[in-house]
Amino acid sequence: MPFISQTQRQSDYNLIPASCPIVIDNGASYFRIGWAGESEPRIIFRNIVQRPRHKITGETVTIVGDHDPALLKYFDCTRSGPRSAFDNDVVFQFEIMEYILDFAFDRLGADESPINHPILITECACNPVQSRSKMAELLFETYGVPSIAFGVDAAFSYKYNQKLGICDRDGLAICSGFSTSHVIPFINGEPVYEACCRTNVGGYHVTDYLKQLLSLKYPHHMARLTWEKVEDLKMEHCYITLDYASEVRLFQKGGKEAEEKTRCWQLPWTPTPVEEPPSEEEIARKAALREKHGQRLREMAEAKRCSKINELENELKGLEFLIQQLRHVNGNDIPSFLAETGYISKQEIESAIVKVTQSLRKAKGEQDEIEEKQDPSATEKYTLIDIPDNMLTPEQIKEKKRQLFLKTTSEGRQRAKQKRFEEELERERRNKEDEQRRLENPELYMEQLRIKYNDLSEKVEQRKRQKTNGNNHGNENNNVSGGVGRGERLNAAQKERMRLLTTAAFDRGKGEDTFGIKDEDWQLYKKMSKDNDDEDDGPNEDEAELTRVASRLREIDPTFFPKSEASSSGSEPPRFRPLTQEDFQILIGVERFRCPEILFHPNLIGIEQAGLDEMAGVSMQRLKSRAQRLDLEEEAMGITNSVLITGGSCLYPGMSERLEAGIRMMRPCGTPIRILKASDAVLDTWRGAASFASTMHFSRQVFNKIDYYEKGEDWLRQYQLKYTF
């Protein structure tokens, strides 16, 4: 609808004479307002109200109808969702209704407080008198309207289509709206409300049911399944089948026909970039680039090493020169000479020379020379080790033990250091060989690595199982049943502990408990310690090699997924695949006819009420009993010759055929049945009301404020509009 400024709206409103009525179609889904005699309503908007807070200022604002979602991003709508003034097509929240009427009159151009035009407003069939009374009070007291008239929406639609020549004077109006569905019979052009029927199922329930089914089917796309989008999907894809059971069986069997009836909604999707495996030239180029970077780092490290060697050599020369000068200094002048150099004694200078010499040799990579030259110093340092104890004093024996401990510790550190150095050299050598083999034949190298990984993994798993179950090789013949007993699961150390525990319990359990008094009892504890159970506490070479191979595979193969600990217990590790276009598709198959089927079988969603075809039968049965009293049996018999379907929920394909089949099962054989569609199932109600408000009969059927307060609610209960066009 084009934008009209407020000034233009007010100007148009002032040009309308005061005798021209305002026509309002107050539907549970949409609110339509316009002038009598026009073919289209002036204003149409959703009949909802929101009161969110601004995210920055915190101010609460009132939003009526549909608004641009881009504007709602500035408001916090989590605590205030859309609210409706209706409950099952009956207005009961008049505070919300007042917001809606304020918005409607403002858009119509009525900025002044009193509305000086008569109002014709629609309502549902058999509307409660309390709701009608509150609506009249709101219009009289708040807006100051001069007069009001109430009319049933389905009756306006039927009379408008009768005026167009679509339906007859005697007929049946089936109106399925947003939250309710009505069936109203017409005799001689007037509705017979005593025979009407109502069910609390409508388009809202169909949309909500479709939203639930799609949310359960595609839980990862629930954010995409908004109410507005599901409403569009419903109106675009849903249909009503003639035989629900056979259609369900068709989709259960699948096949080409079910596939053709399935609709696909493609969500926005961006394909992930596919990384092609690098070619041999690319691998060689990257290897050359890595080699170039490595050479550069080696050159930088060599330059740094040379600089450090020069610094250490200069420092060593300075210390040696200082020692030579110290030899020519008199004994009395030594303290003053050392104070100038920053050293305390000659021993400190010699210790510094030793440290600098060691650092220099280490920087030059002379480890073997260090160890060879350490032997004389070690001999001088540990002078008491080779002397027998009978030739030493008690103090020297203590010093000999200390020197022996220090020597053993130092040698152990040297051995561990040498071992680490050899392992590092071996690791580098193996890495170079692996890289050389990979460059020669990448595919063969990767295949060999995978085979090796599988073999090592199997060996490690087998070793863990043997460690858990114990060695039962010697009991294979004895254990015929295949089970593993407690004794067969124990290894040698565990069996020895069990023997010791049994012996101690047998020996100590005959009298007084004296275990622990003797020192040998505590030795028994040491033998039974669990720390000595495992015979293979040392590092496992297979596990270390398995870790190295797995790390290597992860580097060269991005698709490799190592076996986790969960795989040893029997469950496979999760494998994640890239998302494809099919993952962003929502398929609507059986939901297309399952959701609108609730109009004929409301028990599918837990509402134990009649469907549309059954409602038509109930209404015709009530009309038959009333026609017998009023001698209108002939008109009642021909009512099925003009069955008009109207309302937004009657727009599904297949609705006419399904209603005709359902009504035919309830009528005698040969009864004429004609299902007619309204010219516009959505706007015919407003157009019919606007056409009626432009006639002379309208002014004689309105009531003003004085009539309302003098006659009261009892009169308002009996008030009915005479639909004479």
C-alpha positions in Angstrom: 0.0 0.0 0.0 1.5 3.4 -1.0 2.7 5.8 1.8 0.3 8.6 2.5 1.4 11.5 4.7 -0.5 12.5 7.8 -1.5 15.9 6.3 -2.9 14.1 3.2 -4.8 11.7 5.4 -6.3 14.5 7.5 -7.3 16.3 4.3 -9.0 13.3 2.9 -10.8 12.6 6.2 -12.2 16.2 6.3 -13.6 15.9 2.8 -15.7 12.9 3.8 -19.2 14.0 4.9 -20.2 13.1 8.5 -23.1 10.9 7.3 -20.7 8.5 5.6 -20.1 5.5 7.9 -16.7 4.0 8.8 -16.6 0.2 8.0 -14.4 -2.0 10.2 -13.7 -5.6 9.6 -12.3 -6.6 13.0 -10.8 -10.0 12.3 -8.6 -12.0 14.6 -5.8 -12.0 12.0 -6.1 -8.7 10.1 -7.8 -5.3 10.9 -9.4 -3.6 7.9 -10.9 -0.1 8.0 -12.3 2.1 5.2 -15.3 4.1 4.1 -18.8 2.8 3.1 -19.4 2.5 -0.6 -15.7 2.0 -1.5 -14.4 -1.2 -3.1 -11.2 -1.5 -1.1 -10.4 -0.8 2.6 -8.1 2.2 3.2 -6.0 0.6 6.0 -5.0 -3.1 6.4 -2.6 -4.3 9.2 -2.1 -7.2 11.5 -4.4 -7.2 14.5 -1.5 -7.4 17.1 0.2 -5.1 19.5 3.8 -5.2 20.9 5.3 -3.1 23.7 9.1 -3.5 23.6 11.7 -1.5 25.3 14.4 0.5 23.5 17.8 -1.1 24.0 19.5 2.3 24.7 17.0 4.6 26.3 14.9 1.8 28.0 11.7 3.6 26.9 8.7 1.4 26.3 7.0 2.0 22.9 3.8 0.6 21.4 4.0 -1.0 18.0 0.7 -1.9 16.3 0.5 -4.2 13.3 3.4 -5.2 11.0 6.6 -3.3 11.1 9.9 -3.6 9.4 12.1 -6.2 11.2 15.1 -3.9 10.6 13.5 -1.4 13.0 12.8 -3.9 15.7 16.6 -4.6 16.1 16.8 -1.4 18.1 14.2 -2.8 20.6 14.3 -5.6 23.1 11.4 -7.9 22.1 12.3 -10.8 24.3 10.0 -9.8 27.2 7.1 -8.5 25.1 5.9 -10.7 22.3 3.0 -10.0 19.9 -0.3 -9.8 21.8 -3.8 -10.1 20.4 -7.1 -8.7 21.8 -8.9 -11.9 20.7 -9.5 -15.3 22.4 -11.1 -17.7 20.0 -12.4 -14.9 17.7 -13.9 -13.0 20.7 -12.5 -9.7 21.8 -11.6 -9.8 25.5 -8.5 -7.5 25.9 -10.0 -4.1 25.4 -6.8 -2.3 26.4 -5.1 -3.8 23.4 -8.2 -3.1 21.3 -7.9 0.6 22.2 -4.3 0.7 21.0 -5.5 -0.9 17.7 -8.4 1.5 17.2 -6.1 4.5 18.0 -3.7 3.4 15.3 -6.5 2.7 12.8 -8.3 6.1 13.3 -5.0 7.9 13.1 -4.1 6.3 9.8 -7.5 7.0 8.5 -6.9 10.8 9.3 -9.2 11.2 12.3 -6.8 13.1 14.6 -9.5 14.8 16.6 -10.9 13.1 19.7 -14.6 12.7 18.7 -15.3 10.5 15.7 -18.4 12.1 14.0 -19.1 9.2 11.7 -21.3 6.1 12.3 -19.4 2.9 12.6 -20.3 -0.6 11.3 -18.0 -3.2 12.9 -18.0 -7.0 12.3 -18.0 -9.7 14.9 -18.2 -13.5 15.0 -21.5 -15.4 15.0 -23.2 -15.5 18.4 -20.8 -13.1 19.9 -21.2 -12.9 23.8 -23.1 -9.9 24.9 -20.4 -8.9 27.3 -17.9 -8.5 24.5 -20.4 -6.6 22.4 -21.3 -4.3 25.3 -17.7 -3.6 26.1 -17.0 -2.7 22.4 -20.0 -0.4 22.3 -18.9 1.3 25.5 -15.3 1.7 24.2 -16.5 3.3 21.0 -19.1 5.6 22.7 -17.0 6.7 25.7 -13.5 6.9 24.2 -14.1 8.0 20.7 -17.5 9.7 20.9 -19.0 8.0 17.8 -22.7 9.0 17.1 -24.0 5.5 16.3 -22.9 1.8 16.0 -24.0 -1.3 14.2 -22.7 -4.8 14.6 -22.8 -7.5 11.9 -21.5 -11.1 11.5 -18.5 -11.4 9.1 -19.6 -14.6 7.4 -23.1 -13.1 6.8 -21.6 -10.0 5.0 -19.5 -12.3 2.8 -22.4 -14.5 1.9 -24.7 -11.5 1.1 -22.0 -9.8 -1.0 -21.5 -13.0 -3.1 -25.3 -13.3 -3.4 -25.3 -9.8 -4.8 -22.7 -10.8 -7.3 -24.9 -13.8 -8.3 -22.5 -16.5 -7.1 -24.8 -18.0 -4.4 -28.5 -18.3 -3.9 -30.8 -16.9 -1.2 -31.1 -20.3 0.4 -27.7 -21.7 1.2 -24.9 -22.6 3.6 -21.9 -20.4 4.5 -18.8 -22.2 5.6 -16.3 -19.7 7.0 -12.9 -20.9 8.2 -11.0 -18.0 9.7 -7.9 -17.4 11.8 -8.8 -19.1 15.1 -12.4 -20.4 14.5 -14.6 -21.9 11.9 -18.3 -21.3 11.5 -21.2 -22.9 9.5 -24.2 -20.6 9.1 -27.3 -21.6 7.1 -29.3 -18.9 5.2 -33.0 -19.1 4.5 -34.6 -16.4 2.3 -31.4 -14.4 2.4 -31.3 -14.2 6.2 -28.9 -16.1 8.5 -30.4 -18.7 10.9 -28.2 -18.4 13.9 -30.2 -21.0 15.8 -28.8 -23.6 13.4 -25.2 -22.4 13.1 -22.2 -24.4 14.3 -18.7 -23.4 15.5 -15.3 -25.1 16.0 -12.3 -23.5 17.6 -9.9 -24.5 14.8 -8.6 -22.2 12.1 -5.6 -21.0 10.2 -3.7 -20.2 13.4 -3.8 -23.9 14.4 -2.7 -25.0 10.9 0.3 -22.7 10.9 1.3 -23.7 14.5 1.0 -27.4 13.7 3.2 -26.9 10.6 5.7 -25.0 12.6 5.9 -27.7 15.2 6.4 -30.5 12.6 9.1 -28.6 10.8 10.9 -27.7 14.0 10.9 -31.3 15.1 12.1 -32.4 11.7 14.8 -29.8 11.3 15.9 -28.7 14.8 19.0 -27.0 13.5 17.0 -24.5 11.4 14.5 -23.5 14.1 15.7 -19.9 13.8 14.7 -19.8 10.2 11.2 -21.2 10.8 9.6 -17.9 11.9 5.9 -17.5 12.1 5.7 -15.3 9.0 7.8 -17.7 6.9 5.8 -20.8 8.0 2.6 -18.8 7.1 4.0 -18.3 3.6 4.9 -21.9 3.3 1.4 -22.9 4.4 -0.3 -20.8 1.8 2.1 -21.7 -0.9 2.4 -25.5 -0.5 -0.4 -27.0 1.6 -3.4 -28.7 0.1 -6.3 -30.8 1.2 -6.5 -34.4 0.0 -9.7 -36.2 -0.9 -8.6 -39.4 0.9 -6.3 -38.7 3.8 -5.5 -42.4 4.6 -4.5 -43.3 1.0 -2.3 -40.2 0.7 -0.5 -41.2 3.9 0.1 -44.7 2.6 1.4 -43.2 -0.6 4.1 -41.2 1.3 4.9 -44.2 3.5 5.7 -46.3 0.5 7.7 -43.6 -1.1 8.3 -43.7 -4.8 8.2 -41.3 -7.7 4.7 -40.0 -7.1 5.5 -39.1 -3.4 8.7 -37.5 -4.5 6.9 -35.4 -7.1 4.5 -34.1 -4.4 7.4 -33.2 -2.0 8.4 -29.5 -2.1 11.8 -28.2 -1.2 12.6 -24.9 0.5 16.3 -24.0 -0.1 17.8 -22.0 2.7 20.7 -19.6 2.0 23.9 -21.6 1.6 27.4 -20.8 0.7 29.5 -23.8 -0.4 32.7 -24.4 1.5 35.8 -23.9 -0.6 37.2 -27.3 -1.6 40.9 -27.6 -0.9 42.6 -29.6 -3.6 45.5 -31.9 -2.6 48.8 -30.2 -3.4 50.6 -31.4 -6.5 54.2 -32.8 -6.5 55.5 -29.5 -7.8 53.7 -27.6 -5.0 55.1 -30.1 -2.4 58.6 -29.7 -3.8 58.3 -25.9 -3.9 57.2 -25.9 -0.2 60.0 -28.2 0.7 62.5 -26.0 -1.0 61.0 -23.0 0.7 61.3 -24.7 4.1 64.9 -25.7 3.3 65.6 -22.1 2.4 64.1 -20.8 5.7 65.9 -23.5 7.6 69.2 -22.5 6.0 68.6 -18.9 6.9 67.9 -19.9 10.5 71.0 -22.0 10.6 73.1 -19.1 9.3 71.6 -16.8 12.0 72.3 -19.4 14.7 75.9 -19.8 13.4 76.5 -16.0 13.4 75.1 -15.9 17.0 77.3 -18.8 18.0 80.4 -17.1 16.5 79.6 -13.9 18.3 79.2 -15.8 21.6 82.5 -17.6 21.0 84.4 -14.3 20.4 82.9 -12.9 23.6 83.9 -15.9 25.6 87.4 -16.0 24.1 87.9 -12.3 25.0 86.6 -12.9 28.5 88.9 -15.9 28.9 91.9 -13.9 27.7 91.1 -11.2 30.2 90.9 -13.7 33.0 94.2 -15.4 32.1 95.9 -12.0 31.8 94.5 -11.2 35.3 96.0 -14.4 36.7 99.4 -13.6 35.1 99.4 -10.1 36.7 98.3 -11.6 40.0 101.5 -13.7 40.1 103.7 -10.6 40.0 101.8 -8.9 42.8 103.1 -9.0 46.4 101.1 -10.8 49.0 100.2 -7.6 50.9 99.0 -5.8 47.8 96.8 -8.7 46.6 93.6 -7.5 48.4 93.8 -4.0 47.0 94.6 -5.4 43.5 91.6 -7.7 43.6 89.3 -5.0 44.9 90.0 -3.0 41.7 89.1 -6.0 39.5 85.9 -6.9 41.4 87.0 -10.3 42.6 87.5 -11.5 46.2 90.2 -14.2 45.8 92.3 -16.0 43.4 90.1 -19.1 43.7 87.2 -17.1 42.4 89.1 -16.1 39.3 90.2 -19.6 38.7 86.5 -20.8 39.1 85.4 -18.2 36.6 88.1 -19.4 34.2 86.8 -23.0 34.5 83.2 -21.9 33.8 84.2 -19.7 30.9 86.3 -22.5 29.4 83.4 -25.0 29.8 81.0 -22.5 28.1 83.5 -21.9 25.3 84.0 -25.6 24.6 80.2 -26.2 24.8 79.7 -23.4 22.3 82.3 -24.9 20.0 80.6 -28.4 20.3 83.5 -30.1 22.0 81.5 -32.4 24.3 84.0 -35.3 23.9 86.9 -33.2 24.8 85.1 -31.9 27.8 84.5 -35.4 29.1 88.1 -36.4 28.4 89.5 -33.4 30.1 87.2 -33.7 33.0 88.9 -36.9 34.1 92.1 -35.3 35.6 90.0 -32.7 37.4 87.7 -35.4 38.7 90.7 -37.3 39.9 91.9 -34.2 41.7 88.4 -33.6 43.1 87.7 -37.1 44.3 91.0 -37.9 46.0 89.7 -40.2 48.7 87.7 -42.6 46.6 90.6 -45.1 45.9 92.1 -45.0 49.4 91.0 -48.0 51.7 89.0 -47.1 54.8 91.5 -48.5 57.2 94.0 -45.8 56.1 91.5 -43.0 56.7 90.3 -41.1 59.8 86.6 -41.0 60.7 86.3 -37.5 59.2 88.0 -38.7 56.0 85.7 -41.6 55.7 82.7 -39.3 55.8 84.3 -37.1 53.2 85.0 -40.2 51.1 81.3 -41.2 51.2 80.3 -37.7 50.1 82.8 -37.7 47.2 81.6 -41.1 46.2 78.0 -39.9 46.1 78.9 -36.8 44.2 80.9 -38.8 41.6 78.1 -41.3 41.1 75.5 -38.5 40.7 77.8 -36.6 38.2 78.4 -39.7 36.1 74.7 -40.5 36.1 73.9 -37.0 34.8 76.6 -37.3 32.1 75.2 -40.6 31.0 71.7 -39.3 30.8 72.9 -36.3 28.9 74.8 -38.4 26.4 71.7 -40.6 26.0 69.5 -37.7 25.3 72.0 -36.3 22.8 72.1 -39.7 21.0 68.3 -39.9 20.9 68.1 -36.5 19.4 70.6 -37.4 16.7 68.7 -40.6 16.0 65.4 -38.7 15.8 66.8 -36.1 13.4 68.2 -38.9 11.2 64.9 -40.7 11.1 63.0 -37.5 10.3 65.4 -36.8 7.4 64.9 -40.3 6.0 61.1 -40.0 6.3 61.1 -36.7 4.5 63.3 -38.1 1.8 61.0 -41.1 1.3 57.9 -38.8 1.3 59.4 -36.6 -1.4 60.3 -39.6 -3.6 56.8 -41.2 -3.5 54.1 -39.4 -1.4 51.3 -41.9 -2.0 53.5 -44.9 -1.1 54.9 -43.2 1.9 51.4 -42.3 3.3 50.2 -45.9 2.7 53.2 -47.3 4.5 52.6 -45.0 7.4 48.9 -46.0 7.7 49.9 -49.7 7.6 52.5 -49.1 10.3 50.0 -47.1 12.4 47.4 -49.9 12.2 50.0 -52.5 13.2 51.3 -50.5 16.1 47.7 -49.6 17.3 46.8 -53.3 17.3 50.0 -54.2 19.2 49.3 -51.5 21.8 45.6 -52.6 22.2 46.7 -56.2 22.5 49.2 -55.3 25.2 46.6 -53.4 27.1 44.2 -56.4 27.0 46.9 -58.7 28.2 47.8 -56.4 31.0 44.1 -56.3 32.0 43.4 -60.0 31.7 46.7 -61.3 32.8 48.7 -64.2 31.3 46.4 -67.1 30.8 48.3 -69.0 28.1 49.0 -71.9 30.4 45.4 -72.3 31.3 43.9 -72.6 27.9 43.3 -76.3 28.3 42.0 -76.1 31.9 39.4 -73.4 31.2 37.1 -75.2 28.9 34.2 -72.9 29.2 36.1 -69.9 27.9 35.7 -67.8 31.0 38.6 -66.1 32.7 38.9 -66.7 36.4 40.3 -64.5 39.1 43.5 -66.5 39.4 44.0 -66.5 35.6 43.8 -62.7 35.5 46.7 -62.2 38.0 50.3 -61.8 36.9 53.3 -63.2 38.8 53.7 -60.2 41.2 50.0 -60.2 42.1 50.0 -63.9 42.7 53.0 -63.5 45.1 51.1 -60.8 47.0 48.1 -63.0 47.4 50.3 -65.8 48.7 51.9 -63.5 51.3 48.5 -62.2 52.4 47.2 -65.7 52.8 50.3 -66.8 54.7 50.1 -63.8 57.0 46.4 -64.3 57.7 47.0 -68.0 58.4 50.0 -67.5 60.7 48.7 -64.4 62.6 45.0 -65.2 62.9 45.3 -68.1 65.4 45.8 -66.0 68.5 46.6 -62.5 69.6 47.2 -60.1 66.8 51.0 -59.2 67.1 51.6 -58.4 63.5 53.9 -55.3 63.2 55.9 -55.8 66.4 58.8 -57.3 64.5 60.8 -55.6 61.9 60.4 -58.4 59.4 56.7 -57.8 59.4 57.2 -54.4 57.8 59.4 -56.0 55.1 56.3 -58.0 54.2 54.5 -54.7 53.6 57.1 -53.7 51.1 56.8 -57.0 49.2 53.0 -56.6 49.1 53.3 -52.9 47.9 51.2 -52.3 44.7 54.0 -50.0 43.4 56.0 -53.2 42.6 53.2 -54.9 40.7 53.8 -53.9 37.2 56.6 -55.7 35.5 56.7 -53.2 32.7 56.7 -49.8 34.3 59.4 -48.5 31.9 58.6 -46.6 28.8 56.9 -48.5 26.1 58.6 -48.2 22.7 55.5 -49.2 20.7 53.4 -46.4 22.3 56.1 -43.8 21.7 56.4 -44.9 18.1 52.6 -44.9 17.7 52.5 -41.3 18.9 55.2 -40.3 16.5 53.5 -42.0 13.5 50.1 -40.5 14.4 51.7 -37.0 14.7 53.3 -37.5 11.3 50.1 -38.6 9.7 48.3 -35.6 11.0 50.9 -33.3 9.4 50.7 -34.8 5.9 47.1 -36.1 5.8 44.2 -33.7 6.9 41.7 -36.5 6.6 43.5 -38.7 9.1 41.6 -39.2 12.4 43.5 -41.1 15.1 41.9 -43.7 17.2 40.7 -42.2 20.5 40.4 -43.9 23.8 36.7 -44.4 23.1 37.5 -46.6 20.2 39.1 -49.2 22.5 35.8 -49.6 24.3 34.0 -50.4 21.1 32.5 -47.0 20.1 33.6 -45.4 16.9 34.9 -41.8 17.1 32.6 -39.2 15.5 33.5 -38.2 12.0 32.5 -34.8 10.9 31.7 -34.1 7.2 31.5 -30.7 5.6 28.0 -29.2 5.2 26.4 -29.5 1.8 23.5 -27.9 0.0 21.2 -30.7 1.1 21.8 -29.8 4.7 20.2 -26.4 4.1 17.1 -27.8 2.4 13.7 -28.1 4.2 11.6 -30.8 2.5 7.8 -30.5 3.0 6.2 -33.8 2.1 3.5 -35.3 4.2 3.2 -32.0 6.1 1.6 -30.4 3.0 -1.8 -32.2 3.6 -1.3 -33.4 7.2 -1.5 -29.8 8.7 -4.7 -28.6 6.9 -6.3 -32.0 7.7 -7.0 -30.7 11.2 -9.8 -28.6 9.8 -11.6 -31.9 9.2 -10.1 -33.9 12.1 -9.3 -31.5 15.0 -8.5 -34.5 17.1 -5.1 -34.7 15.4 -4.0 -31.8 17.6 -6.0 -32.8 20.7 -9.1 -30.8 20.1 -12.2 -33.0 20.4 -14.6 -31.1 18.2 -16.3 -31.5 14.8 -14.6 -30.9 11.5 -16.0 -28.7 8.7 -17.9 -31.5 6.9 -19.4 -32.7 10.2 -20.3 -29.2 11.2 -22.2 -28.8 8.0 -24.2 -32.0 8.8 -24.9 -30.8 12.4 -26.0 -27.4 11.1 -28.3 -28.9 8.5 -29.8 -31.3 11.1 -30.6 -28.3 13.4 -32.1 -26.4 10.5 -34.3 -29.4 9.6 -35.9 -29.5 13.0 -36.5 -25.7 13.0 -37.9 -25.8 9.4 -40.4 -28.4 10.5 -41.8 -25.9 13.0 -41.8 -23.0 10.6 -43.0 -24.9 7.5 -39.7 -24.3 5.6 -38.8 -27.9 4.8 -38.6 -27.2 1.0 -36.0 -24.4 1.5 -34.0 -26.5 4.0 -33.8 -29.5 1.6 -32.2 -27.3 -1.2 -29.7 -25.6 1.1 -26.8 -27.8 -0.2 -27.3 -26.5 -3.7 -25.5 -23.3 -2.6 -22.7 -24.0 -0.2 -20.3 -21.0 -0.1 -16.8 -21.4 1.4 -15.2 -18.2 2.5 -12.4 -17.1 4.9 -8.6 -17.3 4.6 -8.4 -21.0 5.6 -10.7 -22.0 2.7 -8.1 -21.1 0.1 -6.3 -24.5 0.1 -6.5 -26.5 -3.1 -8.9 -29.5 -2.8 -11.2 -27.8 -0.2 -14.3 -27.9 -2.5 -13.9 -31.5 -3.5 -13.3 -32.6 0.1 -16.3 -30.7 1.4 -18.5 -32.1 -1.4 -17.4 -35.7 -0.6 -18.1 -35.2 3.1 -21.5 -33.6 2.7 -22.6 -36.1 0.1 -22.0 -38.9 2.7 -24.6 -37.2 5.0 -27.3 -36.3 2.5 -29.7 -38.6 0.8 -28.8 -40.1 -2.6 -29.5 -37.7 -5.5 -29.4 -34.5 -3.4 -27.9 -31.7 -5.4 -24.7 -30.4 -3.8 -22.9 -27.4 -5.2 -19.7 -26.0 -3.5 -19.1 -22.4 -4.4 -16.0 -20.3 -3.8 -16.2 -16.7 -2.7 -15.0 -14.1 -5.2 -12.4 -13.0 -2.6 -12.4 -15.1 0.5 -10.4 -12.5 2.4 -11.9 -9.1 1.5 -15.5 -10.1 0.7 -16.5 -9.5 4.4 -15.3 -5.9 4.3 -16.8 -5.3 0.9 -20.1 -6.7 1.9 -20.2 -4.5 5.0 -19.2 -1.5 3.0 -21.9 -2.2 0.4 -24.5 -2.6 3.2 -23.4 0.6 5.0 -24.0 2.6 1.8 -27.7 1.6 1.6 -30.7 3.3 3.3 -31.3 0.3 5.5 -28.1 0.8 7.5 -29.2 4.1 9.0 -32.4 2.5 10.4 -30.5 -0.4 12.1 -27.9 1.5 14.0 -28.2 2.4 17.7 -26.8 5.5 19.5 -25.4 6.2 22.9 -28.8 7.0 24.4 -30.4 3.8 23.2 -27.4 1.8 24.6 -27.7 3.3 28.1 -31.5 3.4 28.3 -32.2 -0.2 27.0 -29.2 -1.8 28.6 -27.4 -5.1 27.8 -30.7 -7.2 27.6 -31.7 -5.2 24.5 -28.2 -5.5 23.1 -28.4 -9.3 23.5 -31.5 -9.4 21.2 -30.0 -6.9 18.7 -29.6 -8.5 15.2 -28.8 -6.8 11.9 -31.2 -7.3 9.0 -29.0 -8.0 6.0 -31.0 -6.2 3.3 -28.8 -4.9 0.4 
